[in-house]
């Protein structure tokens, strides 16, 4: 994670966004104090999708246990 002054962030905003798209998180400083953090949005979504894919793959490899002699209607109350 790197830091950048607010004035430099304003001046080099296009370059800053390119770095964020590449995966970098940038903290913006004003008078030496952090005021904002710019981070890629896709990183959490991609990690969650990958975790979901791995979980489903693992579950699909496990055999079903127990007797399944119930009907769907029996699961719900009227």
TIRO-2110 file (N, C-alpha, C; in Angstrom, 1 decimal):
// TIRO-2110
0.9, -1.2, 0.0, N, 1, A
0.0, 0.0, 0.0, CA, 1, A
0.9, 1.2, 0.0, C, 1, A
0.6, 2.2, -0.8, N, 2, A
1.4, 3.4, -0.9, CA, 2, A
0.5, 4.6, -0.5, C, 2, A
1.1, 5.7, -0.3, N, 3, A
0.4, 6.9, 0.1, CA, 3, A
0.7, 8.0, -1.0, C, 3, A
-0.2, 8.9, -1.1, N, 4, A
0.0, 10.0, -2.1, CA, 4, A
-0.7, 11.2, -1.5, C, 4, A
-0.2, 12.4, -1.8, N, 5, A
-0.9, 13.6, -1.3, CA, 5, A
-2.1, 13.9, -2.2, C, 5, A
-3.1, 14.6, -1.6, N, 6, A
-4.3, 14.9, -2.3, CA, 6, A
-4.0, 15.7, -3.6, C, 6, A
-3.1, 16.6, -3.5, N, 7, A
-2.8, 17.4, -4.7, CA, 7, A
-2.2, 16.5, -5.8, C, 7, A
-1.3, 15.6, -5.4, N, 8, A
-0.8, 14.6, -6.4, CA, 8, A
-1.8, 13.7, -6.9, C, 8, A
-2.7, 13.2, -6.1, N, 9, A
-3.8, 12.4, -6.5, CA, 9, A
-4.7, 13.1, -7.5, C, 9, A
-4.9, 14.3, -7.3, N, 10, A
-5.7, 15.1, -8.3, CA, 10, A
-4.9, 15.3, -9.6, C, 10, A
-3.7, 15.6, -9.5, N, 11, A
-2.8, 15.8, -10.6, CA, 11, A
-2.6, 14.6, -11.5, C, 11, A
-2.5, 13.4, -10.8, N, 12, A
-2.1, 12.2, -11.5, CA, 12, A
-3.3, 11.1, -11.4, C, 12, A
-4.5, 11.6, -11.4, N, 13, A
-5.6, 10.7, -11.1, CA, 13, A
-5.7, 9.5, -12.1, C, 13, A
-5.5, 9.8, -13.4, N, 14, A
-5.5, 8.7, -14.3, CA, 14, A
-4.5, 7.6, -14.0, C, 14, A
-3.3, 8.0, -13.7, N, 15, A
-2.2, 7.1, -13.3, CA, 15, A
-2.6, 6.4, -12.1, C, 15, A
-3.2, 7.1, -11.1, N, 16, A
-3.6, 6.5, -9.8, CA, 16, A
-4.6, 5.4, -10.1, C, 16, A
-5.6, 5.7, -10.9, N, 17, A
-6.6, 4.7, -11.2, CA, 17, A
-6.0, 3.4, -11.9, C, 17, A
-5.0, 3.6, -12.8, N, 18, A
-4.4, 2.5, -13.4, CA, 18, A
-3.7, 1.6, -12.4, C, 18, A
-3.1, 2.2, -11.4, N, 19, A
-2.4, 1.5, -10.3, CA, 19, A
-3.4, 0.7, -9.5, C, 19, A
-4.6, 1.3, -9.2, N, 20, A
-5.6, 0.7, -8.4, CA, 20, A
-6.2, -0.5, -9.2, C, 20, A
-6.4, -0.3, -10.5, N, 21, A
-6.9, -1.4, -11.3, CA, 21, A
-6.0, -2.6, -11.3, C, 21, A
-4.7, -2.3, -11.2, N, 22, A
-3.6, -3.3, -11.2, CA, 22, A
-3.6, -4.0, -9.8, C, 22, A
-4.4, -3.6, -8.9, N, 23, A
-4.4, -4.2, -7.6, CA, 23, A
-3.9, -3.5, -6.4, C, 23, A
-3.3, -2.3, -6.6, N, 24, A
-2.7, -1.5, -5.6, CA, 24, A
-3.8, -0.7, -4.8, C, 24, A
-3.6, -0.6, -3.5, N, 25, A
-4.4, 0.2, -2.6, CA, 25, A
-3.6, 1.4, -2.3, C, 25, A
-4.2, 2.6, -2.4, N, 26, A
-3.5, 3.9, -2.2, CA, 26, A
-4.3, 4.7, -1.2, C, 26, A
-3.5, 5.2, -0.2, N, 27, A
-4.0, 6.1, 0.8, CA, 27, A
-3.7, 7.5, 0.4, C, 27, A
-4.8, 8.4, 0.4, N, 28, A
-4.6, 9.8, 0.0, CA, 28, A
-4.5, 10.6, 1.3, C, 28, A
-3.4, 11.5, 1.3, N, 29, A
-3.1, 12.3, 2.5, CA, 29, A
-3.4, 13.7, 2.2, C, 29, A
-4.0, 14.4, 3.2, N, 30, A
-4.1, 15.9, 3.2, CA, 30, A
-3.4, 16.5, 4.4, C, 30, A
-2.4, 17.3, 4.1, N, 31, A
-1.6, 17.9, 5.2, CA, 31, A
-1.0, 16.8, 6.1, C, 31, A
-0.6, 15.7, 5.4, N, 32, A
0.0, 14.6, 6.1, CA, 32, A
-0.9, 13.6, 6.9, C, 32, A
-2.2, 13.8, 6.8, N, 33, A
-3.2, 13.0, 7.5, CA, 33, A
-4.0, 12.2, 6.5, C, 33, A
-4.2, 10.9, 6.7, N, 34, A
-5.0, 10.1, 5.8, CA, 34, A
-6.4, 10.6, 5.7, C, 34, A
-7.0, 10.8, 4.5, N, 35, A
-8.3, 11.2, 4.4, CA, 35, A
-9.2, 10.2, 3.5, C, 35, A
-8.5, 9.4, 2.7, N, 36, A
-9.2, 8.5, 1.9, CA, 36, A
-8.3, 7.3, 1.5, C, 36, A
-9.0, 6.2, 1.2, N, 37, A
-8.3, 5.1, 0.7, CA, 37, A
-8.9, 4.6, -0.6, C, 37, A
-8.1, 4.5, -1.7, N, 38, A
-8.7, 4.0, -2.9, CA, 38, A
-8.2, 2.6, -3.2, C, 38, A
-9.1, 1.7, -3.3, N, 39, A
-8.8, 0.3, -3.4, CA, 39, A
-9.6, -0.4, -4.6, C, 39, A
-9.1, -1.4, -5.2, N, 40, A
-9.8, -2.1, -6.2, CA, 40, A
-11.1, -2.7, -5.7, C, 40, A
-12.2, -2.6, -6.4, N, 41, A
-13.5, -3.2, -6.0, CA, 41, A
-13.5, -4.7, -6.2, C, 41, A
-13.0, -5.1, -7.3, N, 42, A
-13.1, -6.5, -7.8, CA, 42, A
-12.4, -7.5, -6.9, C, 42, A
-11.5, -7.1, -6.1, N, 43, A
-10.7, -8.1, -5.3, CA, 43, A
-11.5, -9.0, -4.4, C, 43, A
-12.4, -8.4, -3.6, N, 44, A
-13.3, -9.1, -2.7, CA, 44, A
-14.2, -10.0, -3.5, C, 44, A
-14.8, -9.5, -4.6, N, 45, A
-15.8, -10.3, -5.3, CA, 45, A
-15.1, -11.5, -5.9, C, 45, A
-13.9, -11.3, -6.5, N, 46, A
-13.2, -12.4, -7.1, CA, 46, A
-12.8, -13.5, -6.1, C, 46, A
-12.4, -13.1, -4.9, N, 47, A
-12.0, -14.0, -3.9, CA, 47, A
-13.3, -14.8, -3.4, C, 47, A
-14.4, -14.1, -3.2, N, 48, A
-15.6, -14.8, -2.8, CA, 48, A
-16.1, -15.8, -3.9, C, 48, A
-16.0, -15.4, -5.1, N, 49, A
-16.5, -16.3, -6.2, CA, 49, A
-15.6, -17.5, -6.2, C, 49, A
-14.3, -17.3, -6.1, N, 50, A
-13.3, -18.5, -6.1, CA, 50, A
-13.6, -19.4, -4.9, C, 50, A
-13.8, -18.8, -3.7, N, 51, A
-14.1, -19.6, -2.5, CA, 51, A
-15.4, -20.4, -2.7, C, 51, A
-16.4, -19.8, -3.3, N, 52, A
-17.7, -20.4, -3.6, CA, 52, A
-17.5, -21.6, -4.5, C, 52, A
-16.7, -21.4, -5.6, N, 53, A
-16.4, -22.4, -6.6, CA, 53, A
-15.7, -23.6, -5.9, C, 53, A
-14.7, -23.3, -5.1, N, 54, A
-14.0, -24.4, -4.4, CA, 54, A
-14.9, -25.2, -3.4, C, 54, A
-15.8, -24.5, -2.7, N, 55, A
-16.7, -25.1, -1.8, CA, 55, A
-17.6, -26.0, -2.5, C, 55, A
-18.2, -25.5, -3.6, N, 56, A
-19.2, -26.4, -4.3, CA, 56, A
-18.5, -27.6, -4.9, C, 56, A
-17.3, -27.4, -5.4, N, 57, A
-16.5, -28.5, -6.0, CA, 57, A
-16.3, -29.6, -4.9, C, 57, A
-15.9, -29.1, -3.7, N, 58, A
-15.6, -30.1, -2.6, CA, 58, A
-16.9, -30.8, -2.2, C, 58, A
-18.0, -30.1, -2.1, N, 59, A
-19.3, -30.7, -1.7, CA, 59, A
-19.8, -31.7, -2.7, C, 59, A
-19.6, -31.4, -4.0, N, 60, A
-20.0, -32.3, -5.1, CA, 60, A
-19.2, -33.6, -5.1, C, 60, A
-18.0, -33.6, -4.5, N, 61, A
-17.2, -34.8, -4.4, CA, 61, A
-17.6, -35.7, -3.3, C, 61, A
-18.3, -35.2, -2.3, N, 62, A
-18.7, -36.0, -1.1, CA, 62, A
-19.9, -36.7, -1.4, C, 62, A
-20.0, -38.0, -1.0, N, 63, A
-21.2, -38.8, -1.2, CA, 63, A
-22.3, -38.3, -0.2, C, 63, A
-23.6, -38.4, -0.7, N, 64, A
-24.7, -38.1, 0.2, CA, 64, A
-24.8, -39.2, 1.2, C, 64, A
-25.1, -38.8, 2.5, N, 65, A
-25.2, -39.7, 3.6, CA, 65, A
-26.7, -39.7, 4.1, C, 65, A
-27.1, -40.9, 4.6, N, 66, A
-28.4, -41.0, 5.2, CA, 66, A
-29.5, -41.4, 4.2, C, 66, A
-30.6, -41.7, 4.7, N, 67, A
-31.7, -42.1, 3.8, CA, 67, A
-32.6, -40.9, 3.4, C, 67, A
-32.9, -40.8, 2.2, N, 68, A
-33.7, -39.6, 1.7, CA, 68, A
-35.1, -40.2, 1.3, C, 68, A
-35.9, -40.5, 2.3, N, 69, A
-37.2, -41.0, 2.1, CA, 69, A
-38.3, -40.0, 2.3, C, 69, A
-38.0, -38.7, 2.4, N, 70, A
-39.0, -37.7, 2.6, CA, 70, A
-39.3, -37.0, 1.3, C, 70, A
-40.4, -36.3, 1.3, N, 71, A
-40.8, -35.5, 0.1, CA, 71, A
-40.7, -34.0, 0.4, C, 71, A
-40.5, -33.3, -0.6, N, 72, A
-40.4, -31.8, -0.5, CA, 72, A
-41.5, -31.2, 0.3, C, 72, A
-42.7, -31.6, 0.1, N, 73, A
-43.9, -31.0, 0.7, CA, 73, A
-43.8, -31.2, 2.2, C, 73, A
-43.2, -32.3, 2.7, N, 74, A
-43.1, -32.5, 4.1, CA, 74, A
-42.2, -31.5, 4.9, C, 74, A
-41.4, -30.8, 4.1, N, 75, A
-40.4, -29.9, 4.7, CA, 75, A
-41.1, -28.6, 5.1, C, 75, A
-42.3, -28.3, 4.5, N, 76, A
-42.9, -27.0, 4.8, CA, 76, A
-44.2, -27.1, 5.5, C, 76, A
-44.5, -26.2, 6.4, N, 77, A
-45.8, -26.2, 7.1, CA, 77, A
-46.8, -25.5, 6.2, C, 77, A
-48.0, -25.9, 6.3, N, 78, A
-49.1, -25.3, 5.6, CA, 78, A
-49.5, -23.9, 6.1, C, 78, A
END
